[in-house]
Amino acid sequence: MNILSLLPFILIIGVMFLMTRSAKKKQQQAAEMRNQMQPGTGVRTIGGMYAVVKEVSDEAVTLEVAPGVHAIYAKNSVGAVLDDDEYNRIVHGITPEDVDTPDVPDDASSLTQADEPADADVSADSPIDLGKKDAGGDAEPKKTEGEGDTK
């Protein structure tokens, strides 16, 4: 026998080795992911059901599949552990942009801009009467009709 006749056999063994190695690596990653499950975590089962983890044991996990409805699944049936944002986006349709955050302007200009003046005669440069006395005068406060009348 010569080396050329053994070459296909060697290639087949090499490909099988690489395939089993990558499969083992994927299994280890899946096991690590399942070990990261803790109560309150959102998950997707291999059947495509989304649920929240309520309890984790060695071989099984208790999932809340609907409010108040708990089911026990094998740990191996969990296909993915989801982060909170992804779970809320998929299950509830809530994106981080949907969360109510106040609109804050980039600068303070919108906080200092005045609305249209109530009086058409008042210009932007004219002083505003705040009802205070002049600094040098002895002005009395204005009385309204019927106030302080003694006849």
Steps between C-alpha positions, in 0.01 A plus 500: 500500500615842429433828678259630237254220570497593872444873435114485474485296821718757684286789371179334617642443849622863515158639401326278757740622768429867418125442495490329838727764649270786392191308620658451844586867514138594422373259767732654759384851409135393530566343840671819621206706374252279684707524819468881481121477535363653815150595618363798309694428182312484171559186289394342172448124491612284209132483405486880466307585817602811694481486879651635821713277726347456845719225647809310390605153622769255385298335222189714461384859484162646599375750244214747524342465156213742578420710805443250783555194274813299585639201312800279569740442208826312463798734500595369156175634358618861547633618166609853595532719806392853403604832648224724636489740203471219246233314700289817541540585131383155387231421757359841588601703196684746724820652367740710708384803295140438614584558865371840610793734526456875523588700192802701597620767258865511402528851643306723736365727224158338500474559875565873472293584193191700593162440345328769295434811714144539625495873420549600141645834618776338707821460308784269593715796612242671722513438876243275656286644781521263795283720723793610716563855623748715316833521678476878558123554517238468771242338277211328670380165375201520269164428656236306320142616479318460827816449700555739788200725416360666809212731419 
